[in-house]
Amino acid sequence: MEVINDEIIIIKNMHDYLNNKYECTITAELDKMAGLTSEDLFHHYLLIDHIDLEEHTMCIRVPGGTVGVIEFDDDNTITNLHVDTDYVIKTYWRNVNKHLKKYIGKKFKLVNDEEN
């Protein structure tokens, strides 16, 4: 989970029971903004399949539901992201969506293995 040159967000496959479950700095930051710690049983992740990629979206999830979305363009640049603060997790910082706007304009790269 890292940002390279403050430009490219690496989105890594978690190789969990779901092969399309990913994590990145955004999901780690959402955990923090929701008050989740490493001892908690669940965390934010991105659920990404070929249909999502075709539609230029990535679902932000926690076990139990989709809490948000990341939208991107043909160049893998984030164009919008939003989290629903009234669904599943209700402990987000009050200004979570305003805080997430800093990722708009950032590029990302999907990494499926140990590559970078």
Stockholm file with secondary structure:
# STOCKHOLM 1.0

chainA/1-116         MEVINDEIIIIKNMHDYLNNKYECTITAELDKMAGLTSEDLFHHYLLIDHIDLEEHTMCIRVPGGTVGVIEFDDDNTITNLHVDTDYVIKTYWRNVNKHLKKYIGKKFKLVNDEEN
#=GR chainA/1-116 SS CCEETTTEEEEEECCSSSTTEEECHHHHHHHHHTTCCTTSSCCCEEECCHHHHHTTEEEEEETTEEEEEEEECTTSBEEEEEECTTSSCCCSCTTHHHHHGGGTTCEEEEECSSCC
#=GC SS_cons         CCEETTTEEEEEECCSSSTTEEECHHHHHHHHHTTCCTTSSCCCEEECCHHHHHTTEEEEEETTEEEEEEEECTTSBEEEEEECTTSSCCCSCTTHHHHHGGGTTCEEEEECSSCC
//
